[in-house]
Amino acid sequence: MAEAVSRRAGYAALLGRPNVGKSTLLNRLIGQKISITAPKPQTTRHVILGIQTLPEAQIVYVDTPGLHRQARRAMNRYLNRAAASVLGYVDVVVFLIEALRWTEEDEDVLQRLADFPGPVVLAINKVDRVADKTRLLPFIAQSSARRDFADVVPLSALRGDHVAVLQESIAIRLPPGDDLFPQDQITTASERFLTAELIREKLTRLLREEVPYSLTVEIERFVEEGRLTRISAVIWVEREAQKGIVIGEGGAMLREAGRQAREALERLLDRKVFLETWVKVREGWSDDERALRGLGYNDFKSG
């Protein structure tokens, strides 16, 4: 008779095309915002770990950038490398798609999973947006037939519907083992990293068209003084015209982004924040491999 497994622990990748809801799902699973979200593709640019400790298992979720078909620029190539790199060490893959929508990019992700030896769970997100639920069953059946999936879970990351079902499905497929991280830890990301990401999120949500794809945020100063944290951040853009857009008329855009970021940071850090921001131009940084590395876009390796 097989011995019962007392505890499981391992890594579960959240993989999918851009803007399918991976970061929203991660935040819902963890119960706290650790990955930024915005209604624009390419919002997630880094591999982020979210740690969930359950009575029976510890799941280390790996949020990834969306996999792109077009990878002409250095940034897009980096995003694809970052997302694909996790397949070399994770135990389970959650392949996230959108209800009633199957695209060529979804097909590309499926092809990348062809050689993954572990279990792949298909998560069908945004079911809350489907008014006629009878349309879901044929789509679920069609999607399920695309591969021998370990499980298929329709859910809503935004509302939390059936997210616990997905969590349980992942937990039972992890290898036996002790916790990989302390039980009170929810991410490996540093406060400096989370700060830069939150500032970028606010700018991404406020700005339109191409500007969010041409900016990145670098933290120059992060100093704790009792209950106050002083932060200095540089917002890098690629052209002088973009600098004017980010600053806004009379500085209005930059002030609003700074206000929203400061309020979010005070909630995250649980202390007062003094935030200073500057906008600077670095031409072509997003298509320069060396510049990307200098700005913290380094290929991810676990451990």
Phi and psi in degrees as GROMACS dihedral restraints (atoms count N, CA, C in turn):
[ dihedral_restraints ]
;  ai    aj    ak    al  type     phi  dphi    fc
    3     4     5     6     1   -67.2    20    10
    4     5     6     7     1   140.9    20    10
    6     7     8     9     1   -76.9    20    10
    7     8     9    10     1   136.3    20    10
    9    10    11    12     1   -66.8    20    10
   10    11    12    13     1   140.7    20    10
   12    13    14    15     1   -84.6    20    10
   13    14    15    16     1   124.2    20    10
   15    16    17    18     1   -81.4    20    10
   16    17    18    19     1   -31.8    20    10
   18    19    20    21     1  -154.1    20    10
   19    20    21    22     1   147.3    20    10
   21    22    23    24     1  -127.1    20    10
   22    23    24    25     1   152.9    20    10
   24    25    26    27     1  -157.0    20    10
   25    26    27    28     1   142.9    20    10
   27    28    29    30     1   173.2    20    10
   28    29    30    31     1  -174.2    20    10
   30    31    32    33     1  -105.2    20    10
   31    32    33    34     1   137.6    20    10
   33    34    35    36     1  -128.5    20    10
   34    35    36    37     1   116.0    20    10
   36    37    38    39     1   -83.5    20    10
   37    38    39    40     1   138.3    20    10
   39    40    41    42     1  -100.7    20    10
   40    41    42    43     1   108.7    20    10
   42    43    44    45     1  -123.1    20    10
   43    44    45    46     1   143.6    20    10
   45    46    47    48     1   173.0    20    10
   46    47    48    49     1   176.5    20    10
   48    49    50    51     1   -71.0    20    10
   49    50    51    52     1   169.2    20    10
   51    52    53    54     1   -60.3    20    10
   52    53    54    55     1   143.8    20    10
   54    55    56    57     1    66.5    20    10
   55    56    57    58     1    28.6    20    10
   57    58    59    60     1   -95.9    20    10
   58    59    60    61     1    -8.6    20    10
   60    61    62    63     1   110.7    20    10
   61    62    63    64     1    19.7    20    10
   63    64    65    66     1   -63.8    20    10
   64    65    66    67     1   -45.8    20    10
   66    67    68    69     1   -69.5    20    10
   67    68    69    70     1   -37.7    20    10
   69    70    71    72     1   -61.8    20    10
   70    71    72    73     1   -39.9    20    10
   72    73    74    75     1   -65.7    20    10
   73    74    75    76     1   -43.9    20    10
   75    76    77    78     1   -58.5    20    10
   76    77    78    79     1   -48.4    20    10
   78    79    80    81     1   -60.6    20    10
   79    80    81    82     1   -38.2    20    10
   81    82    83    84     1   -66.4    20    10
   82    83    84    85     1   -43.6    20    10
   84    85    86    87     1   -63.6    20    10
   85    86    87    88     1   -43.0    20    10
   87    88    89    90     1   -77.4    20    10
   88    89    90    91     1   -27.8    20    10
   90    91    92    93     1    83.6    20    10
   91    92    93    94     1    15.1    20    10
   93    94    95    96     1  -156.6    20    10
   94    95    96    97     1   149.8    20    10
   96    97    98    99     1   -80.4    20    10
   97    98    99   100     1   111.0    20    10
   99   100   101   102     1  -123.5    20    10
  100   101   102   103     1   -10.8    20    10
  102   103   104   105     1  -125.3    20    10
  103   104   105   106     1   130.0    20    10
  105   106   107   108     1   -74.3    20    10
  106   107   108   109     1   153.9    20    10
  108   109   110   111     1  -134.4    20    10
  109   110   111   112     1   149.3    20    10
  111   112   113   114     1  -164.0    20    10
  112   113   114   115     1   152.7    20    10
  114   115   116   117     1   -78.4    20    10
  115   116   117   118     1    44.9    20    10
  117   118   119   120     1  -138.3    20    10
  118   119   120   121     1   140.0    20    10
  120   121   122   123     1   -61.3    20    10
  121   122   123   124     1   158.5    20    10
  123   124   125   126     1    70.1    20    10
  124   125   126   127     1    17.6    20    10
  126   127   128   129     1   -66.5    20    10
  127   128   129   130     1   -47.2    20    10
  129   130   131   132     1   -80.7    20    10
  130   131   132   133     1   122.9    20    10
  132   133   134   135     1  -118.6    20    10
  133   134   135   136     1    -8.6    20    10
  135   136   137   138     1  -127.9    20    10
  136   137   138   139     1   156.7    20    10
  138   139   140   141     1   -78.8    20    10
  139   140   141   142     1   125.3    20    10
  141   142   143   144     1  -124.4    20    10
  142   143   144   145     1   133.3    20    10
  144   145   146   147     1   -98.2    20    10
  145   146   147   148     1   131.9    20    10
  147   148   149   150     1  -120.7    20    10
  148   149   150   151     1   129.1    20    10
  150   151   152   153     1  -110.3    20    10
  151   152   153   154     1   124.3    20    10
  153   154   155   156     1  -120.8    20    10
  154   155   156   157     1   116.8    20    10
  156   157   158   159     1  -102.7    20    10
  157   158   159   160     1   116.8    20    10
  159   160   161   162     1  -108.6    20    10
  160   161   162   163     1   166.7    20    10
  162   163   164   165     1   -57.7    20    10
  163   164   165   166     1   -32.6    20    10
  165   166   167   168     1  -108.2    20    10
  166   167   168   169     1    -9.0    20    10
  168   169   170   171     1  -162.3    20    10
  169   170   171   172     1   160.4    20    10
  171   172   173   174     1  -119.9    20    10
  172   173   174   175     1   118.2    20    10
  174   175   176   177     1  -104.2    20    10
  175   176   177   178     1   125.8    20    10
  177   178   179   180     1  -104.2    20    10
  178   179   180   181     1   100.5    20    10
  180   181   182   183     1   -77.3    20    10
  181   182   183   184     1   139.7    20    10
  183   184   185   186     1  -117.3    20    10
  184   185   186   187     1   100.1    20    10
  186   187   188   189     1   -78.6    20    10
  187   188   189   190     1   136.0    20    10
  189   190   191   192     1  -126.7    20    10
  190   191   192   193     1   155.5    20    10
  192   193   194   195     1   -62.4    20    10
  193   194   195   196     1   153.3    20    10
  195   196   197   198     1   -66.1    20    10
  196   197   198   199     1   139.9    20    10
  198   199   200   201     1   -77.7    20    10
  199   200   201   202     1   129.2    20    10
  201   202   203   204     1  -105.3    20    10
  202   203   204   205     1   144.5    20    10
  204   205   206   207     1   -74.2    20    10
  205   206   207   208     1   -45.9    20    10
  207   208   209   210     1   -88.3    20    10
  208   209   210   211     1   124.5    20    10
  210   211   212   213     1  -134.2    20    10
  211   212   213   214     1    50.9    20    10
  213   214   215   216     1   -76.9    20    10
  214   215   216   217     1   -35.2    20    10
  216   217   218   219     1   -94.3    20    10
  217   218   219   220     1   158.4    20    10
  219   220   221   222     1   -59.9    20    10
  220   221   222   223     1   -37.4    20    10
  222   223   224   225     1   -62.2    20    10
  223   224   225   226     1   -45.3    20    10
  225   226   227   228     1   -64.6    20    10
  226   227   228   229     1   -38.1    20    10
  228   229   230   231     1   -65.5    20    10
  229   230   231   232     1   -40.2    20    10
  231   232   233   234     1   -61.4    20    10
  232   233   234   235     1   -45.0    20    10
  234   235   236   237     1   -60.3    20    10
  235   236   237   238     1   -43.0    20    10
  237   238   239   240     1   -65.8    20    10
  238   239   240   241     1   -41.0    20    10
  240   241   242   243     1   -63.1    20    10
  241   242   243   244     1   -43.5    20    10
  243   244   245   246     1   -61.7    20    10
  244   245   246   247     1   -44.0    20    10
  246   247   248   249     1   -68.2    20    10
  247   248   249   250     1   -44.6    20    10
  249   250   251   252     1   -71.1    20    10
  250   251   252   253     1   -27.4    20    10
  252   253   254   255     1   -62.9    20    10
  253   254   255   256     1   -26.6    20    10
  255   256   257   258     1   -70.3    20    10
  256   257   258   259     1   -20.4    20    10
  258   259   260   261     1   -65.5    20    10
  259   260   261   262     1   -16.3    20    10
  261   262   263   264     1   -78.5    20    10
  262   263   264   265     1   -12.4    20    10
  264   265   266   267     1  -138.7    20    10
  265   266   267   268     1   -10.4    20    10
  267   268   269   270     1   -77.7    20    10
  268   269   270   271     1   158.0    20    10
  270   271   272   273     1   -93.4    20    10
  271   272   273   274     1   -31.4    20    10
  273   274   275   276     1  -137.2    20    10
  274   275   276   277     1   145.5    20    10
  276   277   278   279     1  -116.1    20    10
  277   278   279   280     1   131.5    20    10
  279   280   281   282     1  -101.3    20    10
  280   281   282   283     1   110.6    20    10
  282   283   284   285     1   -92.2    20    10
  283   284   285   286     1   109.1    20    10
  285   286   287   288     1   -96.8    20    10
  286   287   288   289     1   126.5    20    10
  288   289   290   291     1  -127.8    20    10
  289   290   291   292     1   174.0    20    10
  291   292   293   294     1  -105.8    20    10
  292   293   294   295     1   136.6    20    10
  294   295   296   297     1   -56.2    20    10
  295   296   297   298     1   133.4    20    10
  297   298   299   300     1    65.9    20    10
  298   299   300   301     1    16.6    20    10
  300   301   302   303     1  -141.2    20    10
  301   302   303   304     1   115.4    20    10
  303   304   305   306     1  -122.2    20    10
  304   305   306   307     1   122.5    20    10
  306   307   308   309     1  -115.8    20    10
  307   308   309   310     1   172.2    20    10
  309   310   311   312     1   -63.1    20    10
  310   311   312   313     1   -32.5    20    10
  312   313   314   315     1   -67.9    20    10
  313   314   315   316     1   -36.7    20    10
  315   316   317   318     1   -60.5    20    10
  316   317   318   319     1   -42.4    20    10
  318   319   320   321     1   -61.7    20    10
  319   320   321   322     1   -39.1    20    10
  321   322   323   324     1   -62.3    20    10
  322   323   324   325     1   -43.3    20    10
  324   325   326   327     1   -62.5    20    10
  325   326   327   328     1   -43.8    20    10
  327   328   329   330     1   -58.3    20    10
  328   329   330   331     1   -41.0    20    10
  330   331   332   333     1   -65.7    20    10
  331   332   333   334     1   -36.1    20    10
  333   334   335   336     1   -65.0    20    10
  334   335   336   337     1   -24.8    20    10
  336   337   338   339     1   -86.4    20    10
  337   338   339   340     1    -1.1    20    10
  339   340   341   342     1   -58.2    20    10
  340   341   342   343     1   -36.6    20    10
  342   343   344   345     1   -99.0    20    10
  343   344   345   346     1     4.2    20    10
  345   346   347   348     1   -72.6    20    10
  346   347   348   349     1   123.4    20    10
  348   349   350   351     1   -82.4    20    10
  349   350   351   352     1   -15.1    20    10
  351   352   353   354     1   -90.1    20    10
  352   353   354   355     1  -178.3    20    10
  354   355   356   357     1   -70.4    20    10
  355   356   357   358     1   140.9    20    10
  357   358   359   360     1  -118.6    20    10
  358   359   360   361     1   121.3    20    10
  360   361   362   363     1  -100.9    20    10
  361   362   363   364     1   126.7    20    10
  363   364   365   366     1   -88.5    20    10
  364   365   366   367     1   120.0    20    10
  366   367   368   369     1  -110.8    20    10
  367   368   369   370     1   120.5    20    10
  369   370   371   372     1  -101.1    20    10
  370   371   372   373     1   105.4    20    10
  372   373   374   375     1   -90.8    20    10
  373   374   375   376     1   165.4    20    10
  375   376   377   378     1    66.9    20    10
  376   377   378   379     1    31.3    20    10
  378   379   380   381     1   -67.2    20    10
  379   380   381   382     1   -20.1    20    10
  381   382   383   384     1   -66.5    20    10
  382   383   384   385     1   -19.7    20    10
  384   385   386   387     1   -84.2    20    10
  385   386   387   388     1    -8.8    20    10
  387   388   389   390     1   -88.5    20    10
  388   389   390   391     1   109.3    20    10
  390   391   392   393     1   -70.5    20    10
  391   392   393   394     1   -44.5    20    10
  393   394   395   396     1   -95.7    20    10
  394   395   396   397     1    96.3    20    10
  396   397   398   399     1   -66.0    20    10
  397   398   399   400     1   -19.6    20    10
  399   400   401   402     1   -66.0    20    10
  400   401   402   403     1   -19.3    20    10
  402   403   404   405     1   -75.9    20    10
  403   404   405   406     1   -17.6    20    10
  405   406   407   408     1   -70.1    20    10
  406   407   408   409     1   -42.2    20    10
  408   409   410   411     1   -57.8    20    10
  409   410   411   412     1   -49.0    20    10
  411   412   413   414     1   -60.8    20    10
  412   413   414   415     1   -38.6    20    10
  414   415   416   417     1   -65.6    20    10
  415   416   417   418     1   -42.8    20    10
  417   418   419   420     1   -61.3    20    10
  418   419   420   421     1   -43.3    20    10
  420   421   422   423     1   -63.7    20    10
  421   422   423   424     1   -43.6    20    10
  423   424   425   426     1   -65.3    20    10
  424   425   426   427     1   -43.5    20    10
  426   427   428   429     1   -66.7    20    10
  427   428   429   430     1   -39.5    20    10
  429   430   431   432     1   -62.9    20    10
  430   431   432   433     1   -28.0    20    10
  432   433   434   435     1   -80.4    20    10
  433   434   435   436     1    -5.7    20    10
  435   436   437   438     1   -75.3    20    10
  436   437   438   439     1   -18.4    20    10
  438   439   440   441     1  -163.2    20    10
  439   440   441   442     1   162.8    20    10
  441   442   443   444     1   -81.4    20    10
  442   443   444   445     1    81.5    20    10
  444   445   446   447     1   -75.1    20    10
  445   446   447   448     1   146.2    20    10
  447   448   449   450     1   -68.8    20    10
  448   449   450   451     1   -30.2    20    10
  450   451   452   453     1  -164.2    20    10
  451   452   453   454     1   159.1    20    10
  453   454   455   456     1  -130.5    20    10
  454   455   456   457     1   123.0    20    10
  456   457   458   459     1  -128.7    20    10
  457   458   459   460     1   107.6    20    10
  459   460   461   462     1   -74.9    20    10
  460   461   462   463     1   139.0    20    10
  462   463   464   465     1  -158.6    20    10
  463   464   465   466     1   172.4    20    10
  465   466   467   468     1  -127.8    20    10
  466   467   468   469     1   107.0    20    10
  468   469   470   471     1   -65.0    20    10
  469   470   471   472     1   -34.2    20    10
  471   472   473   474     1   -66.6    20    10
  472   473   474   475     1   -45.3    20    10
  474   475   476   477     1   -92.2    20    10
  475   476   477   478     1   -18.2    20    10
  477   478   479   480     1    91.3    20    10
  478   479   480   481     1     3.7    20    10
  480   481   482   483     1   -64.8    20    10
  481   482   483   484     1   124.7    20    10
  483   484   485   486     1    64.3    20    10
  484   485   486   487     1    12.9    20    10
  486   487   488   489     1   -66.6    20    10
  487   488   489   490     1   -35.4    20    10
  489   490   491   492     1   -64.3    20    10
  490   491   492   493     1   -32.5    20    10
  492   493   494   495     1   -64.2    20    10
  493   494   495   496     1   -43.6    20    10
  495   496   497   498     1   -61.7    20    10
  496   497   498   499     1   -44.8    20    10
  498   499   500   501     1   -56.2    20    10
  499   500   501   502     1   -45.6    20    10
  501   502   503   504     1   -66.2    20    10
  502   503   504   505     1   -38.8    20    10
  504   505   506   507     1   -63.0    20    10
  505   506   507   508     1   -37.7    20    10
  507   508   509   510     1   -70.5    20    10
  508   509   510   511     1   -47.0    20    10
  510   511   512   513     1   -56.6    20    10
  511   512   513   514     1   -42.5    20    10
  513   514   515   516     1   -73.5    20    10
  514   515   516   517     1   -11.4    20    10
  516   517   518   519     1  -102.6    20    10
  517   518   519   520     1     2.8    20    10
  519   520   521   522     1   -80.7    20    10
  520   521   522   523     1   154.5    20    10
  522   523   524   525     1   -71.8    20    10
  523   524   525   526     1   153.4    20    10
  525   526   527   528     1   -60.7    20    10
  526   527   528   529     1   143.0    20    10
  528   529   530   531     1   164.9    20    10
  529   530   531   532     1   166.6    20    10
  531   532   533   534     1   -82.0    20    10
  532   533   534   535     1   165.3    20    10
  534   535   536   537     1   -56.3    20    10
  535   536   537   538     1   144.0    20    10
  537   538   539   540     1   -91.0    20    10
  538   539   540   541     1   -20.3    20    10
  540   541   542   543     1  -138.0    20    10
  541   542   543   544     1   160.8    20    10
  543   544   545   546     1   -55.5    20    10
  544   545   546   547     1   146.5    20    10
  546   547   548   549     1   -66.0    20    10
  547   548   549   550     1   -22.8    20    10
  549   550   551   552     1   -93.4    20    10
  550   551   552   553     1     1.8    20    10
  552   553   554   555     1   -88.4    20    10
  553   554   555   556     1   135.1    20    10
  555   556   557   558     1  -114.5    20    10
  556   557   558   559     1   -11.5    20    10
  558   559   560   561     1  -160.2    20    10
  559   560   561   562     1   159.1    20    10
  561   562   563   564     1   -95.9    20    10
  562   563   564   565     1    -6.4    20    10
  564   565   566   567     1   -68.5    20    10
  565   566   567   568     1   139.5    20    10
  567   568   569   570     1   -79.0    20    10
  568   569   570   571     1   163.1    20    10
  570   571   572   573     1   -64.1    20    10
  571   572   573   574     1   -34.2    20    10
  573   574   575   576     1   -62.3    20    10
  574   575   576   577     1   -44.4    20    10
  576   577   578   579     1   -63.2    20    10
  577   578   579   580     1   -47.4    20    10
  579   580   581   582     1   -62.1    20    10
  580   581   582   583     1   -34.9    20    10
  582   583   584   585     1   -63.8    20    10
  583   584   585   586     1   -48.4    20    10
  585   586   587   588     1   -60.6    20    10
  586   587   588   589     1   -40.6    20    10
  588   589   590   591     1   -67.1    20    10
  589   590   591   592     1   -40.0    20    10
  591   592   593   594     1   -65.1    20    10
  592   593   594   595     1   -39.8    20    10
  594   595   596   597     1   -63.4    20    10
  595   596   597   598     1   -43.2    20    10
  597   598   599   600     1   -64.9    20    10
  598   599   600   601     1   -36.8    20    10
  600   601   602   603     1   -60.5    20    10
  601   602   603   604     1   -46.7    20    10
  603   604   605   606     1   -62.9    20    10
  604   605   606   607     1   -40.4    20    10
  606   607   608   609     1   -66.4    20    10
  607   608   609   610     1   -41.0    20    10
  609   610   611   612     1   -61.2    20    10
  610   611   612   613     1   -39.6    20    10
  612   613   614   615     1   -73.3    20    10
  613   614   615   616     1   -31.8    20    10
  615   616   617   618     1   -84.3    20    10
  616   617   618   619     1   -32.3    20    10
  618   619   620   621     1   -90.9    20    10
  619   620   621   622     1   156.2    20    10
  621   622   623   624     1  -115.3    20    10
  622   623   624   625     1   165.8    20    10
  624   625   626   627     1    58.5    20    10
  625   626   627   628     1  -133.1    20    10
  627   628   629   630     1   -84.5    20    10
  628   629   630   631     1   -12.9    20    10
  630   631   632   633     1   -58.6    20    10
  631   632   633   634     1   -44.3    20    10
  633   634   635   636     1   -57.7    20    10
  634   635   636   637     1   -28.3    20    10
  636   637   638   639     1   -78.6    20    10
  637   638   639   640     1   -13.5    20    10
  639   640   641   642     1  -107.7    20    10
  640   641   642   643     1    12.4    20    10
  642   643   644   645     1  -125.0    20    10
  643   644   645   646     1   152.5    20    10
  645   646   647   648     1  -144.9    20    10
  646   647   648   649     1   164.3    20    10
  648   649   650   651     1  -122.8    20    10
  649   650   651   652     1   132.6    20    10
  651   652   653   654     1  -122.1    20    10
  652   653   654   655     1   127.6    20    10
  654   655   656   657     1   -87.5    20    10
  655   656   657   658     1   119.0    20    10
  657   658   659   660     1   -94.2    20    10
  658   659   660   661     1   -28.5    20    10
  660   661   662   663     1  -145.2    20    10
  661   662   663   664     1   132.4    20    10
  663   664   665   666     1  -145.2    20    10
  664   665   666   667     1    96.5    20    10
  666   667   668   669     1  -125.2    20    10
  667   668   669   670     1   128.8    20    10
  669   670   671   672     1   -95.9    20    10
  670   671   672   673     1   127.2    20    10
  672   673   674   675     1  -125.8    20    10
  673   674   675   676     1    86.3    20    10
  675   676   677   678     1    65.4    20    10
  676   677   678   679     1  -120.2    20    10
  678   679   680   681     1   -91.3    20    10
  679   680   681   682     1    11.2    20    10
  681   682   683   684     1  -119.3    20    10
  682   683   684   685     1   136.5    20    10
  684   685   686   687     1  -116.2    20    10
  685   686   687   688     1   124.6    20    10
  687   688   689   690     1   -98.8    20    10
  688   689   690   691     1   124.6    20    10
  690   691   692   693     1  -126.4    20    10
  691   692   693   694     1   131.6    20    10
  693   694   695   696     1  -118.3    20    10
  694   695   696   697     1   127.5    20    10
  696   697   698   699     1  -130.2    20    10
  697   698   699   700     1   140.3    20    10
  699   700   701   702     1  -106.2    20    10
  700   701   702   703     1   129.4    20    10
  702   703   704   705     1  -100.3    20    10
  703   704   705   706     1   111.6    20    10
  705   706   707   708     1   -91.5    20    10
  706   707   708   709     1   132.2    20    10
  708   709   710   711     1  -124.4    20    10
  709   710   711   712     1   175.0    20    10
  711   712   713   714     1  -102.1    20    10
  712   713   714   715     1   -18.2    20    10
  714   715   716   717     1  -139.5    20    10
  715   716   717   718     1   154.0    20    10
  717   718   719   720     1   -60.0    20    10
  718   719   720   721     1   -37.8    20    10
  720   721   722   723     1   -63.2    20    10
  721   722   723   724     1   -35.5    20    10
  723   724   725   726     1   -68.0    20    10
  724   725   726   727     1   -34.1    20    10
  726   727   728   729     1   -58.6    20    10
  727   728   729   730     1   -44.4    20    10
  729   730   731   732     1   -63.6    20    10
  730   731   732   733     1   -37.7    20    10
  732   733   734   735     1   -66.7    20    10
  733   734   735   736     1   -43.2    20    10
  735   736   737   738     1   -65.6    20    10
  736   737   738   739     1   -39.7    20    10
  738   739   740   741     1   -70.7    20    10
  739   740   741   742     1   -41.2    20    10
  741   742   743   744     1    80.5    20    10
  742   743   744   745     1   170.3    20    10
  744   745   746   747     1   -66.3    20    10
  745   746   747   748     1   121.0    20    10
  747   748   749   750     1    64.5    20    10
  748   749   750   751     1    18.7    20    10
  750   751   752   753     1    81.7    20    10
  751   752   753   754     1    11.5    20    10
  753   754   755   756     1   -65.3    20    10
  754   755   756   757     1   -42.4    20    10
  756   757   758   759     1   -64.7    20    10
  757   758   759   760     1   -46.5    20    10
  759   760   761   762     1   -65.0    20    10
  760   761   762   763     1   -38.2    20    10
  762   763   764   765     1   -63.2    20    10
  763   764   765   766     1   -43.4    20    10
  765   766   767   768     1   -67.0    20    10
  766   767   768   769     1   -42.8    20    10
  768   769   770   771     1   -62.7    20    10
  769   770   771   772     1   -40.6    20    10
  771   772   773   774     1   -64.7    20    10
  772   773   774   775     1   -40.4    20    10
  774   775   776   777     1   -63.1    20    10
  775   776   777   778     1   -48.1    20    10
  777   778   779   780     1   -63.4    20    10
  778   779   780   781     1   -40.7    20    10
  780   781   782   783     1   -66.0    20    10
  781   782   783   784     1   -42.3    20    10
  783   784   785   786     1   -62.2    20    10
  784   785   786   787     1   -42.9    20    10
  786   787   788   789     1   -64.2    20    10
  787   788   789   790     1   -41.0    20    10
  789   790   791   792     1   -66.5    20    10
  790   791   792   793     1   -38.2    20    10
  792   793   794   795     1   -67.9    20    10
  793   794   795   796     1   -36.9    20    10
  795   796   797   798     1   -64.8    20    10
  796   797   798   799     1   -34.8    20    10
  798   799   800   801     1   -69.7    20    10
  799   800   801   802     1   -41.8    20    10
  801   802   803   804     1   -67.1    20    10
  802   803   804   805     1   -47.0    20    10
  804   805   806   807     1   -87.4    20    10
  805   806   807   808     1   -14.7    20    10
  807   808   809   810     1    59.0    20    10
  808   809   810   811     1    43.3    20    10
  810   811   812   813     1  -161.4    20    10
  811   812   813   814     1   168.3    20    10
  813   814   815   816     1   -68.2    20    10
  814   815   816   817     1   146.1    20    10
  816   817   818   819     1  -129.4    20    10
  817   818   819   820     1   132.1    20    10
  819   820   821   822     1  -109.0    20    10
  820   821   822   823     1   113.9    20    10
  822   823   824   825     1  -115.4    20    10
  823   824   825   826     1   124.7    20    10
  825   826   827   828     1  -114.4    20    10
  826   827   828   829     1   137.2    20    10
  828   829   830   831     1  -131.5    20    10
  829   830   831   832     1   144.5    20    10
  831   832   833   834     1  -129.9    20    10
  832   833   834   835     1   150.3    20    10
  834   835   836   837     1  -112.6    20    10
  835   836   837   838     1   126.2    20    10
  837   838   839   840     1  -130.7    20    10
  838   839   840   841     1   157.2    20    10
  840   841   842   843     1  -104.0    20    10
  841   842   843   844     1   130.4    20    10
  843   844   845   846     1  -134.3    20    10
  844   845   846   847     1    98.1    20    10
  846   847   848   849     1   -60.3    20    10
  847   848   849   850     1   131.9    20    10
  849   850   851   852     1    66.1    20    10
  850   851   852   853     1    22.1    20    10
  852   853   854   855     1   -61.1    20    10
  853   854   855   856     1   -32.7    20    10
  855   856   857   858     1   -78.3    20    10
  856   857   858   859     1    -7.5    20    10
  858   859   860   861     1  -118.8    20    10
  859   860   861   862     1    27.0    20    10
  861   862   863   864     1  -129.2    20    10
  862   863   864   865     1   108.5    20    10
  864   865   866   867     1   -56.5    20    10
  865   866   867   868     1   -41.1    20    10
  867   868   869   870     1   -66.7    20    10
  868   869   870   871     1   -42.6    20    10
  870   871   872   873     1   -63.3    20    10
  871   872   873   874     1   -40.0    20    10
  873   874   875   876     1   -59.3    20    10
  874   875   876   877     1   -46.8    20    10
  876   877   878   879     1   -61.6    20    10
  877   878   879   880     1   -40.9    20    10
  879   880   881   882     1   -64.4    20    10
  880   881   882   883     1   -25.7    20    10
  882   883   884   885     1   -96.5    20    10
  883   884   885   886     1    11.6    20    10
  885   886   887   888     1    94.6    20    10
  886   887   888   889     1     9.0    20    10
  888   889   890   891     1   -91.2    20    10
  889   890   891   892     1    79.9    20    10
  891   892   893   894     1  -107.6    20    10
  892   893   894   895     1   140.8    20    10
  894   895   896   897     1   -60.0    20    10
  895   896   897   898     1   137.7    20    10
  897   898   899   900     1   -88.8    20    10
  898   899   900   901     1   139.1    20    10
  900   901   902   903     1  -132.8    20    10
  901   902   903   904     1   137.6    20    10
  903   904   905   906     1   -70.2    20    10
  904   905   906   907     1   154.3    20    10
